Amino acid sequence: MVFTDSCFPHIVNLACKAVISAVTNIDYAADDAPEFIPQHSDRDPIASIRAIVRAIRQSSLRRQFFAEILETLKEKNLQLLRDVVTRWSSTFLMIERATLLRNAIDHFLSSNKFPELRHLCLENADWDLITMYKKILEVPHAFQQKLSGEATPTLSGAIPSFEAVVSRWKQMKREMVSMSDVIQEGIEKLESYMERISDIPAYTLAMSMYFCPLILPSLPIFQLSIPISNFDGISNMHKTA
């Protein structure tokens, strides 16, 4: 039973966007978005990271100075990554890279080379939040990487991984109490789709294949090569999101 539809990655995408929207103003990810100016009364660490990345990348002098800092700190000469509004995973990759290069970013912003960027300096509390956001988004990112790494992803393999995301997020709610409401945004989005999936016959068949791989494939119905998109309800479910 080959899973050829983009339904599950799409659902995870919606859940992650719900999480990201709960912690940052995603409008600042647009190419034509105005510059984000941090305010003590309304701090947005992800938007601040995005502003830092944009500021450094848009100038060859700044890029060169950042590379020199990396060399001085004996760190890998990696580029800062900027997210795009159409791909939630790019936000995860942006903050993951930023946390990896935190020392270089702090040195860059605290230097006297570009004082006009000093207002973008991040406090320890900001970095703590970014680290927590990264941990939350690591869960669906691993799910996405697992599916993309399979030559022929199957529904029977995708569903358990899909449910594992919910299970892990629920565990993280207990571990990261301050992020409970944020994580819940993603859980609710995923569970609303899981309820719909459970009413579709293909779901039952797929889970039977998952738990009884040695018995059910021998049955006549499983000798047929039926694309998963042919099951009523699966292929069009994401269109009604």
C-alpha positions in Angstrom: 0.0 0.0 0.0 2.0 3.0 -1.3 1.5 6.4 0.3 1.8 8.8 -2.6 -0.4 11.7 -1.3 1.1 14.7 0.5 -1.6 14.6 3.1 0.4 13.8 6.2 3.3 16.2 5.6 0.6 18.9 4.9 -1.1 18.2 8.3 2.2 18.4 10.2 2.9 21.6 8.3 -0.4 23.1 9.6 0.3 22.0 13.1 3.8 23.5 13.1 2.5 26.8 11.7 0.0 26.9 14.6 2.9 26.5 17.0 5.1 29.1 15.3 2.2 31.6 15.0 1.7 31.2 18.8 5.2 32.5 19.5 6.1 34.9 16.7 4.6 37.2 14.1 5.1 35.1 11.0 4.4 38.2 8.8 8.0 39.3 9.3 9.2 36.3 7.3 7.8 37.8 4.1 10.4 39.2 1.7 8.7 42.7 1.7 8.1 42.8 5.4 9.2 45.9 7.3 12.2 45.7 9.6 11.5 44.2 13.0 12.5 46.5 15.8 12.6 44.7 19.2 10.6 46.3 22.0 11.0 45.4 25.7 7.3 45.3 26.1 6.7 43.0 23.1 9.8 40.8 22.6 9.8 38.3 19.7 13.0 36.2 19.8 12.3 34.5 16.5 11.6 37.8 14.7 14.8 39.1 16.3 16.9 36.2 14.9 15.3 36.8 11.5 16.2 40.5 11.7 19.8 39.6 12.7 20.2 37.1 9.8 18.8 39.6 7.3 21.0 42.4 8.6 24.2 40.3 8.4 23.4 38.7 5.0 22.5 41.9 3.2 26.0 43.4 3.5 29.3 41.9 2.2 31.2 43.8 4.9 29.0 42.3 7.6 29.3 38.8 6.2 33.1 39.2 6.1 33.2 40.4 9.7 31.0 37.6 10.9 33.3 35.1 9.1 36.3 36.7 10.9 34.5 36.2 14.2 33.9 32.6 13.5 37.5 32.1 12.6 38.6 33.9 15.8 36.3 31.7 17.9 37.6 28.6 16.0 34.1 27.7 14.9 33.0 26.3 11.6 32.5 28.9 8.8 28.7 28.3 8.5 26.3 30.7 7.0 23.3 32.1 8.9 20.0 30.7 7.5 16.8 32.8 6.9 13.4 31.3 6.9 10.6 31.8 4.3 6.9 32.1 5.1 5.9 29.1 2.9 8.1 26.5 4.7 7.7 26.0 8.5 10.9 23.8 8.5 12.9 26.8 7.4 12.1 28.5 10.7 13.3 25.5 12.6 16.5 25.4 10.5 17.0 29.2 11.0 16.8 29.0 14.8 18.8 25.8 14.9 21.7 27.4 13.1 21.4 30.5 15.2 21.7 28.6 18.4 24.7 26.8 17.0 26.4 30.2 16.1 25.2 32.0 19.3 28.6 33.0 20.4 29.5 34.5 17.1 26.2 36.4 16.9 26.7 37.8 20.4 30.2 38.9 19.6 29.1 40.5 16.3 26.3 42.5 17.9 28.3 43.6 20.9 31.3 44.8 18.9 31.8 48.5 17.9 32.0 47.6 14.2 28.3 48.0 13.4 26.8 49.9 16.3 23.6 50.5 14.3 22.7 46.8 14.9 23.2 46.8 18.7 19.5 47.1 19.3 19.2 43.6 18.0 21.2 42.1 20.8 19.5 39.1 22.4 19.3 38.6 26.2 19.9 35.3 27.9 16.1 35.0 28.3 15.6 35.3 24.6 18.1 32.6 23.9 16.4 30.4 26.4 13.1 30.8 24.6 14.7 30.1 21.2 16.2 26.9 22.6 12.8 25.8 23.8 11.2 26.6 20.4 13.9 24.6 18.7 13.2 21.5 21.0 9.4 21.8 20.2 10.0 22.0 16.4 12.6 19.2 16.4 9.8 16.7 16.9 7.9 17.3 13.7 11.1 17.9 11.9 12.3 14.4 12.7 8.9 13.1 11.4 9.3 15.0 8.2 12.9 13.7 7.7 11.7 10.2 8.2 9.1 10.4 5.5 11.3 12.2 3.0 14.0 9.6 3.5 11.7 6.7 2.5 11.7 5.8 -1.2 8.1 4.6 -1.0 6.5 6.0 2.2 3.5 3.9 3.3 0.4 4.9 5.1 0.9 2.1 7.6 4.3 3.6 8.4 3.3 7.2 8.3 0.4 6.9 10.8 2.4 5.6 13.8 5.0 8.3 13.2 2.3 10.8 13.0 0.8 9.6 16.3 4.3 9.6 17.8 4.6 13.4 17.2 1.4 13.9 19.3 2.7 11.6 22.0 6.1 13.3 22.3 4.5 16.7 22.3 2.2 15.7 25.1 5.2 14.5 27.1 7.0 17.8 26.4 4.0 19.7 27.8 4.8 18.1 31.2 8.5 18.7 30.8 8.2 22.3 29.6 5.2 23.7 31.5 5.8 27.3 30.4 5.4 26.1 26.8 2.3 24.1 27.4 -0.1 26.4 25.7 2.2 26.8 22.7 2.6 23.0 22.3 -1.2 22.5 22.7 -1.8 24.6 19.6 0.0 22.0 17.5 -1.5 19.0 19.3 -5.1 20.3 18.7 -4.4 20.7 15.0 -3.0 17.2 14.7 -5.7 15.5 16.8 -8.5 17.2 14.8 -7.1 15.5 11.7 -6.5 12.2 13.4 -10.2 12.1 14.4 -11.1 12.5 10.7 -8.5 9.9 9.6 -9.8 7.2 12.0 -13.2 7.2 10.2 -11.7 6.4 6.9 -11.5 2.7 5.9 -8.0 3.0 4.5 -6.8 3.9 8.0 -8.1 0.6 9.5 -6.5 -1.3 6.7 -3.2 0.4 6.9 -3.0 -0.1 10.7 -3.8 -3.7 10.2 -0.9 -3.9 7.8 1.3 -2.2 10.4 0.4 -4.6 13.3 0.0 -7.8 11.3 2.6 -7.5 8.5 3.0 -11.3 8.1 -0.7 -12.3 7.9 -2.7 -9.6 6.1 -0.5 -9.2 3.0 -1.4 -12.8 2.1 -5.1 -11.9 1.9 -6.5 -11.4 -1.7 -7.3 -7.7 -1.1 -3.7 -6.9 -0.4 -2.5 -8.5 -3.6 -3.9 -5.4 -5.4 -1.7 -2.4 -6.1 -4.1 0.4 -5.1 -2.6 3.8 -4.7 -3.6 5.4 -1.4 -4.9 8.4 -3.3 -7.7 6.2 -4.6 -9.2 5.7 -1.1 -12.2 8.1 -0.7 -11.5 10.8 1.9 -7.7 10.6 2.1 -6.6 12.4 -1.0 -8.9 15.3 -0.7 -8.8 15.8 3.1 -6.0 18.4 3.0 -8.0 20.5 0.5 -10.6 21.2 3.2 -8.1 22.5 5.8 
